[in-house]
Amino acid sequence: MNCTMIGAASDLGVSRDGTAQGPEVLREHCFPDIPFEMIYAPETIKSRSAQDLRKNEAEINILDKELYEAFLKVKKDGDFTILVGGDHTCAIPSALSSCKACGKTGVLWIDAHTDFNTFRTTETGNIHGLPLACISGYECEELRTFHTGDTVDPANVCVVGARSIDREEKENLKKAGVRVISTDEIHERGIEAVMEEAFAVCLAGTGKVHVSFDLDVIDPSEAPGVTVPEVCGISTEEALRINSIVAKRISDVCSYDLVELNPRNDIDRKTEQTACALLKQILEAVRAK
Ligand SMILES: [Mn+2]
């Protein structure tokens, strides 16, 4: 199967600069010979104010609409799409375009954060903390005005590797009924068992899974090149094992994201190299599909 990579050069959804350079670094260093379309955030003065609880909302919507149309165009040709972020808000058009193109879809969200805040509960106003709520149809209508069709049923959403959840965000997750598997649970039960369950949740009554991989699920001692590091994460080796299960089950997967590489915070390019290895696992599997 053919695969098209779409880069989202944006850090509009985070509070600090750097994430916008992630996809360009990966295209240049890892994938110079692969179809790789780059979509840039609108040039504008970015809001970084702590008081602004809807930071860059209008600009994010402009970018996400452009991404949504680009994903749909590639999917119409029958190609598999990989989103290379950019901050995690770009997963909104990636996942919702799959709902439109692939039918009923579950979402596997591999991340240290659950990204299930809403404009009502966010404490920072950084919109990259809201995308999973938006994709799951839980408030956040303002962030999916470009999408026509269903959102993802929260019963088909599973977060793997979470360890940093805000108090009110936890309430949102509980109300929506989202299954959250913590880093501790991965270590208690083992990677195979939790991934088996995660796929079962995402595929219950759906045809496909959208997989979204945030590099900050990995411990910052091994993957420092992110914007919001969280200690006590999984190792790089564990991340590659989790991702190899995704690769093995590629026939259940309709699209994939790799997000939040921040080259400015990276040390000796080690997070970049991990990102590259994760993407190559998926690319190889898609090509063999
Ligand atoms: Mn995250």
Boltz pocket constraint, residues with backbone or C-beta under 6 A from the ligand:
constraints:
  - pocket:
      binder: B
      contacts: [[A, 111], [A, 112], [A, 113], [A, 214], [A, 216], [A, 217], [A, 228], [A, 260]]
      max_distance: 6.0
